[in-house]
Each structure stands twice: as C-alpha cells, then as structure tokens.
Amino acid sequence: MTDLERLQQEIRAACPNLNIADLQRLSSGQHCDVLLVNETLIFRFPLYADGRAGLRREVAVLEGLQDRLPLPVPTRLFHQLEEPHPFVACTRLPGAPLWRDTMAAIVDEDIVERLATQLTGFLRALHSLPVKTIAAPLPLADTRAVYADRYARIRQHLFPRMRPAAREQVAAHFEPWLADPANFAWQPVLRHGDFGTDNLLYDAEKGEICGILDFDSLGLGDPAVDYAGLLASYGADFLQRCARFNPDLPSMQERVHFHYGTFALEEALFGYEHGDEAAFAAGMANYV
C-alpha cells in the first residue's frame, strides 16, 4: 500500500459517507501532507507530533474565526483527532498563492494599493478579536522566554555549522534584543503566525485577495510577527504602503525587523530538529 493509498483509507474510515471520486496530493510540506479531494476539499495530515497535538486547537480556531474577519478563511467540514493519523478537512478556497514574483509583476498601482488595504485590514481585524473568540487554550508565543530558548537551541545546533562572521551577526541580533525588557512590553493579540506568500490567496482576474489559509500557527503573541511575514514576502516598500492603513504599524517597526531577522534561522532550526534537510539547507544558506 502506498502512502497516498493509506491516507485515502484513513479518509474513507473517518468519512464513510464521502464519495471520493478524485484524490490528489497537493504537497508533502514541512508540517503537513495536503490532499485535494473531489476538487473541493482540502485534507491536512500533520507530519509531526507537535502538529498533531495542535490539531484540536486548530479545529477550535477555524470554528471561532468563521464570519468574524473581512476575508474568507477555510470552513472546517470534517476532522479526526485520534492517533495515529489525525487530520482536519476544510473547504477549498479559490485563488492561488500570492507569490513574491506574482506581486512584483503587478504594475497596476491601484491593485497593489488594494492588496495592502485588504491584508492590513485583515490583520487589524484579527488582532482586535477577543481571546475568548477561540474556545481552546492558546499558546503564549513570541515572549522573551520563547526567544531565549530558541536562541539557546540556535547556539547549540546551528552555530557549529556557521562561519564565524555569521555567528557574530546572529549574536548581535539576539543578545541586545533579549536584554531589553521594553522589547517584550506588547499586549498579546490573536496573531496568525505564518502570514506569508503561500497562505495568502490571490484572484488575478479581480486583482484582490480572496482568502487566507493555514491557521495552525495561530496563538497569542506579538502582532508585529504578522507584519514581519509581509516584510519577508513582499519587501519594505509594500510594508511601508501597509503602514498607511494601520497607524500602529510605525511603532512596531523595530519588532517587525527583529522577527523578520529570525525567520531563516527558525527554518534551519526546524530542519535540524525534524531531520528536514531541505529546510535546514534553505535556512542556513546565508550563514555558511
């Protein structure tokens, strides 16, 4: 039995009334196997224990966010939370990922302005939702303790594989930041946690965002993390455009750039700790 056949068997067992006429694997990514069923349903099977443990929270997140945000998010239809192969299934939203090259190719200023308005409006709405919107405990992310632990693991596992100048660069990024309590004085909000290209769906015909995906990283944390995702995805000029639609964004700039400066290291650390050689190599590319 192939791996895809095994996953199809899991779906049939959990959803006996679902007629599977067509099944495709969309990806086997860093965190999940993603299957498309009948062109309309997305099934996500977490690959690692931490992702499987968070699946119950993800189900509560998707239910809590329905009809509360200005852009569509997936609607949960099925889920199976028991081991060994838990999953969640949602409606397939239209559109295609707004890749960096796709954004760079847009020459119509009105469209770029619309995208900045939509994405900033979505984040402001998400960050303003009451915590009780989600009927499940949420992790407190982006704290000093979280980053201190992450930096310790970076020193332990990644520093021995970095060139000396890169180690100095990473130390200069983390150590002054961790030493200043003011950098952690923000008020926790509901933040997406992975707000970048492949999770932002774009309708090229209409020139607008048509959906937001992947809420398995949602937690209580620093809103600047989500704007750092936009910076990493589309660059400083686009982030500056977003600032026109969020008067609080200029005061977050230092935090945005700090979080942005950790993304590649987090990818490398994930790759090291989960045996994902591609993620490790991609994250370490500028440090070796």
N, C-alpha and C positions, 0 to 999 in steps of 0.2 A: 504494500500500500504506500503510495506516495504521500508526502507531507500535505499536498493540496487535497488529496482524497480523504486524508484523516480529518482535516478541518471541515470538509464538506459533510463528513459523517457526524462531526460534533454539531454542526448547524441543524442537520436533519433530526438528531436526537432531541435537541432543545426546542426546535420549532417544527413539530411534526405536521402542522397544517400549512407550512410554507412550501409551495411548489417551486423547486429550484430548476428553472429552465436554462439558466446560463450562469456560470460562475467564472470569474477571472481574478487572478491575483494582481492587485494594483502595485503593491510593494511589499517588501520584507525589510522594513527600515530599521533604524536604531532601536526603536522601542516596541514596534508592533508589526505583526502580519496584518495587512489590509486587503480584504477581499471585496469585490463588487458582485452582488447577486442580482440577477434579473435587471441589470442596468439602473436599478433604483435604490438599492440598499447597500450601505457600507457596513461591513463587519470588521471589527478591530479586535485582534487577539494579542494581548500584551506578551512580550517575549521574556520578560524578566520578573523576578519575584516582587520587586518594588512596584512595578507597573500593575501587576495582578492585585497586589494589596490595595492599590489606589482605585481599583475599578468601581468598588461600591461608592466611593466618593464621587467618581466621575458621573455615575448614574444620577446621583443627587444633584450634581452641578447642572447637568443638562436639563433636568426637570425644573430646577429653580430658576434657570435663566429664560425659560420659554416666555415669549411675549413681553419681555422686560427690557429689550435692547433695540436700538434703532436699525440693526442689520440682522438678517436671518442667521440663526445658529442651528446645528443639527437637532432634529427631534428624535428622541430615543423611542424605538419601537420594540426591540427585544433585548434581553440581557440574560446572561447565565453567569453567576458569580462564584460557582463552586469549582474547585480544582478537579482535574488537572488542567483544563483548558477553558478558563473563563473568557467571556467576550461581551462586547456591547455592540448592538446593531442600531444604526440611525438612518434616517432618510438621506439620500444623496442630494446635496445642494448643487445647483447649476453653476456654471462658470469654470474657469481654470486658474491655477495659482498665478498670482501677480509677481512673476519672477523679476529680478533686478533688471535683466535685459529687456523685459516687456515694458517696464516702467521707463527705462531710458529711451525706448523707441517712441514713446508718446510725445508728439510735437505740439499737440493742441494744449495751450496753457489752461483753457477752461476745464479740460478733463483732469489735468494734474491738480488743479485747484479743487475740483470736486472730490477727487480721491483723498486729498489732505483733509478736506472738511468731513468726509464720511468717516475716515479712520480715527481722526481726533474726536469726533462726536461719539463714536462707539466707545472709545476708551474713557471719555469723560462720563458716559452713562454707566459703564461697567464699574468704574472706580467709585461711583456715587451710590451704588446699590448697598442696602443694609446687609451686614454679615448674615443676619437671620434668613436672608433670601435662600441660602443653601442649607438644607436640612441634614447636614452631616458635619462632623468636626473637620476643620480645615487646618493644614499645617501653617505655622508662622514661618514665613520664608524671608530671606534677604537680611536677616539680623546680623549683628556682629558675630554672634556665636556660630552662625551658619558659615559666614565667610572666613572666620578664623579656622574652623575645621577644614574647610575647602582648601585654604592656603597651606595648612599643615600637610594635607594629602598631596598637594601640588609639589611642595618641597620634597616630600618623601619619594614620590613616584616619578615626577617629571623632571625635577632639577638634575638628577644624574644623567639625563638624556639630552640636556640643553647645552648650548655653547655658553661660555662664561658671561658674555655680554648680555645674553637673553636672561640668564638668572638674575643679573643685576637689574635689568629692566622690570622683571616681574616683581622682585622685592620692592622696588621703588613704587610700583603701582599699588601693592597691597599694604605694606607696612605703615606708611603715613596715614593711609585711609583708616586702617583698623585702630590706630592710636587716637583718633579724634572722635569722641562721643557725638559731636554735632552731626556727623555723617549718618547717624542712626536715629535721629530725632523725628523722623517722619511718622505720620499716622498710618497704620496699616489699612489697606483697602483690599477689595477683591481685585486681583490683577491676573491677567491671562497667563503670563509666564513664558509664552513661546510665540510672541506676536511678530511673525515674520513671513517672508515670501510664500512658502508652501501652504500656509494656513489662512491666507487672505485671497478670497476668490474674486475674480475679475470677469465682468461681462464686456468683451471687447466691442460688441456692436453698440451697446448703450454707453460705453465709456464710464462704467461705475463699478464699485464694489457690490457684490451680490451675496456675500456670505462670509462667515468666519468659522474656522474649523478648530478642532483639537484643543479641548479644554482639560486635558488630563494633567496639565501643569498648573492649573488654577489654584491659587492659595491666597492667604492673607500676606501682603507684602508691600514693597515699595512700588508706587505707581511708575517711578522712573524706569523700572525694568522693562515695561512695555514700550516706552518711548526709545529705550536703547535698542529694542528689537527693530523699530522703524529706522533708526540710525544705521544699524548694521545692514538692513535690507536695501535702503534707498538713498543713503548718504545724508550729509549735513545740510545741503540745500533744501531737501524735502522736509527734514526735521524743522528747519527754520520756517518753512511755509506752515507747518502744523502749529507752530507757536503763535501764529496769528489767530488761531481758533481756540487756544487754551491759554488764558492769562497766567496760569500757574506753571506753565512749562519752563519759562526762563529761570525760575528759581530752582528747578530740578536739574539744570544743565550739568553741574559737576557730578551729580549722582548718575545721570544718564551716561556720561562718558566713563565713569568708573565701571558700571555694569557692562557697557559695551566692551571695555578692555579685558573682561574676564571670559567672554563667550568662547573664544578659540581654546583657551585653557580648560574650560569646562568640557568642551567636546573631547579634547585629548584625554582628560582625566576619566571621562565616561568610557572612552575606548580602552584605556588601560585596565580599568576595573571590571569591564564586562567582556574583555577579550575581543573587542571590535577593532581589528587592525586598520580598517579604512577610516574610522572616526579618529583613532589615535594619530594616524599619519596626517590627516587633514588639519587637526587641531594643532599639531606640533610643527607644521610646515614653516612657520616664521620664526621658530625658536631653536632650530637645529643648525 
